[in-house]
């Protein structure tokens, strides 16, 4: 017999844990992509929600180095990336861990990229 309890998806980041159910992730994705007609528009919808909801800038570690994520960007290939700064240099990288405040949008984007 299958349990009626909702299964939670655990996203583990160094120093932080985000617990979002698949239903919550699906609801976030639906909110961001409701008017989208194709994958590019869906990525744009998720990008817009992140841009509106993430508290930027924030600090994180990438490859063991502390960086500041100044903003997010959408590439020509419809991938959302973080624009990071360290020692006066900027570089675009995949969305980092640990997540910032309101990181549920990063979790929703990662879930969407994997194909729900």
N, C-alpha and C positions, 0 to 999 in steps of 0.2 A: 504494500500500500504506500502510495506517495504522500509525503508530508505536505500539509497545507501551509506550512511556514514558508515565508518568502526567503529565498536564498540571497545572501548578501555577497557582493563582490568586494574583496579586500584589495585595495591598492596600497602596497607597502613602499614607502619612500624612506630614505635614511632620516631618522628622527621624527617622522610623522607617519600616521596611518590614516587613510581616507577610506571610509566604509560607505559605499553607495550600493544600493540594491540595483539589480538589472532593470527593475521597473523605474527607478529614479533616473538612471542613466538614459533609458529610452525616453522618458519624459523630457529631459533636458535636450536630447537630440531632436525630438519632435518640436519643441519650442523654437529651436534654432533653425530648423529646416522646413517648417510648415509650408512656406510658399516657394520652396526650391523645386525646380524642374529637372535638374541633373546634378551630378556629383560636384561639379565646379560651384554651382550655386549653393549646394549643401555645405561645402567647405567654407564658402564666403559667409554663410549664416552662422556657422560655428565660430569663425574668426571674429565676426561682429559681436557675438555674445561674449567672447573672451575679452575683446577690446573694451567692451562696456562694463565688464564685471571684475576683471582682475585688478588687484591693487598694485600698480606699478609706480616706481621701480621696486624690485625686491632683490634680495641677495640669496644666492644658492651656491652649490659646488658643482663644478663640471670637471670631470677627470681629476678630482682631488684639488682643484684650484677654486678659490672663492671668486665669484664674478657677480656683477650687478646686471640683472635683466632690466633693460631700459624700456623695451617695448616688444611687441610681437609683430610679425609680418607674415604675409601670405605670398608664397613663391609662385612663379609661373606654372609650376607643376601642382598647384593647389595644395601645398603642404604648409601647415602653420609652423613657424619657427620662432625662436626667441632671439632677439638682438641683444647680445651680451657685451659688456664692457669690462675690461681689466687692464690696468696700467695704461690707460689712454687709448687702447686699441679696441675696436669693435669687431664682432664676428657673429654670424648667424648660425645657430645650432638647433637641433631638435629640442622640443620642450623639455625643460629640466626637472630634476628632482633635487632636493625636496620641493614640494609644491608651495606656492604662495597662498595667501588668504584667498578664499573663493576658488580653490583649485578644483572644485567639482567640474568646472568647464573643461579643464585639461583632461580629467578622467573621462568625461563624456566624449571629447574629441578622440582620445586614444581608443575608446570602445567603438566609436563609429568607424575609425580607420581600419579596425580589425574586421569590420563587416557585421557588427552587432552579434 
